[in-house]
């Protein structure tokens, strides 16, 4: 009897220990991504939810309403689940058109959130849904990159003036370099090498921006400093020369330096004498400009929120903003024009941004705040992939990186010879490409995140 009792006690102890180990191991497991199952009664999948942008506290989503909702009778719901399975309704209501929703409800860095977009009739029977979307808010990145440096072309080449890329393996540059394929003012990085792109434009190119491999705009100048633009369709260029002796361009369009667009039918270019022109999908048209300074850079976040920098070598600048109706000078949130020499700007889709030149400014809400320190001296270009990954470069190898918390000065390339300058940047999450010019050829710096 005692023997049987001893066996029972041992079995009971073993079972209790097993349960304790099981509970402890399950409690230590890292939370996994929440699983959201399809709701019942889904009869279509014509809705769409897409990621637009994120900053350190918000996630912006684009919502495309159901194609079944032609009479605008659906009720729509946007739900968010976190890694622990907690569900929260972000939006509920009718939609007359596609819309943008910004989720700012207590999001945490490093956490994964999943969004479900539903549409249903008043009977509460779900009729349509969208594929679940996963997103995160931004968190600070690192400053550590592994750098490769290459020199293209020959002494005297124009260098790389500007860069634009779809992704890390598809980056286009303009300027001038003698490549193995021959002299080229229009070149492409394919992830391994630089190649000249077959095609010809008679313009001296200064700026580039695109939307796909067969939708790329370049701008520059032709004879006698008149402006010009050219459209690359993936095979060849179509040129638009704005010579003053052409009746349609009697209102002179001077040399163009920069180009940016919110969509293929909404492209802006700026240049000398305050020139601002707009492409509507069919034609270029000059618009009224509030400055006579040289437009050195232009960037925006949407069709009704675009900025441009007017720049003068005499130490003057003017900041311009387009609100969807007209361009105007931004004076109330900036220091006096004679205080700094500013020449480059980048705007994030979240609304943040950076202006650089002799000093640096960061956009905080509707205000531009001066950043402490003198590291921004002689900066020529600023670009980023998000507010946690911004690069600014300049003369003599001056290179800065912002990781979302602090600016870091990368000193590896400073102290170069005369005429050594970093002039163009293409930034991606894990890669940055920088182009420039020097007395010995066309330098290219490629940084890969560690």
HUVEN-V836028 format. One record per run of one state. SS is the DSSP state (@ for helix, = for strand, . for the rest). FROM is the first residue (numbers start at 1). LEN is the number of residues. If there is no record, write none. Layout:
ss = <SS/SS>
from = <FROM/FROM>
len = <LEN/LEN>
This chain:
ss = <./@/./=/./=/./=/./=/./=/./=/./=/./=/./=/./=/./=/./=/./=/./=/./=/./@/=/./=/./@/./=/./=/./=/@/./=/./=/./=/./=/./=/./=/./=/./=/./=/./=/./=/./=/./=/./=/./=/./=/./=/.>
from = <1/2/29/48/55/59/65/75/82/87/94/99/104/113/121/126/130/133/136/145/153/159/168/170/180/182/190/194/197/204/213/215/222/223/226/233/237/242/247/250/254/255/256/264/266/272/275/276/280/284/287/294/303/305/313/316/323/327/330/342/348/353/358/360/365/367/371/379/387/389/396/399/403/407/411/421/428/431/439/441/450>
len = <1/27/19/7/4/6/10/7/5/7/5/5/9/8/5/4/3/3/9/8/6/9/2/10/2/8/4/3/7/9/2/7/1/3/7/4/5/5/3/4/1/1/8/2/6/3/1/4/4/3/7/9/2/8/3/7/4/3/12/6/5/5/2/5/2/4/8/8/2/7/3/4/4/4/10/7/3/8/2/9/1>
